[in-house]
Amino acid sequence: MHPIQMVDLTRQYLRIQQEADAAMREVILNATFINGPAVKKFETELQDFLDCPHVIGCANGTDALQVAMMALDLPPGSEVITPAFSYAALAEVIHLLGHVPVYAEVDPHTFLMDPAGIEALITPRTRVIAPVHLYGQTADMEAILAIAAKHKLFVVEDTAQAIGAMCTFSDESSHAAGTMGHIGTTSFFPSKNLGCYGDGGAVFTRDAALAERIRMICNHGQRKKYTHEIVGLNSRLDSLQAALLSVKLKQLRAYEAARNAVADVYDAAFAQLPGIQVPARRPGSTHVFHQYTLTLRDEAMREAMKKDLAEHQVPTMIYYPTPLHRQQAYYNPVSMPLTEDLCLRVLSLPVHTEMDPDQLQYIIQTVIAFSANYQPQTA
């Protein structure tokens, strides 16, 4: 049995090696390293995949978030409503731009921003709602967009973990994650479902004026060389990475199917285990399972399972051990009991495109054996 990893990028590469090498070799031989044809080709392919008219590549997923916020030209001190149960990049960008993150609770079963709590957070300074499509499925965008429209707010979607997920509205229309709000962003960090071999990101929009502004911001505020109309960044998607992403984009639906197959087997195996809650799938969203995240009875059980799996060479990760409002850099004294509780109880298992049946069964049997032998702590 191959060693179990959270993501096995080496074996994934070996499956696409010939095409990936040829694509990157073409960039090298043409010496088109910056803004080369490979970048435009990938942007166009991703536009078609998402059914979104404007995709702009950039240097990484955090830059994508910063560019999105900069493109909205928000007043200083604007409030941005975003979940506290998430990675720090979005809060980081909000602070860097002189704005204020306002933390929202999440649904404890889907881990996604709960629309029911959003309106209570809106003040005269609120300008943006920024949902995070966490772990691989979309937030309830129909409800979020309705709230945003009612209060005349922008919506920026963080799609770093859910590229390819689809959201269905009550009228049965279906929309790709990242294409429903004013701006969507994603990351091509290597471990993402659509990942490159370095850093990379992209910004999506249906608004042509916003798209033009985003392109300018990514290129030092220029529409044409040496003419700087606005303050921008140097944030470009590398041509080598774009060439690789074109190859991997063709595989994305197959990658998604492989991840779902693993998740389905996990669900069936763990559904009846005491103290273990399998991840809920939100009605109205497909799931691309960037992460497969269990919720354990309590922190003690989570730590015991993590230790036991490590002893059996099964890696796990905690996404995320500390909520954003309790991080020193982004501290806010607000009480968020659902988020704080999840941070004590979540545990993510390996889920990726290269998992062998024997690896999967080994993980399952290890979890089942742990469950059978675990004795909860008593007061």
Summary of the structure (lengths in Angstrom):
residues: 379
radius of gyration: 21.0
end to end distance: 41.0
largest distance: 69.0
contacts: 1307
relative contact order: 0.17
helix: 42%
strand: 18%
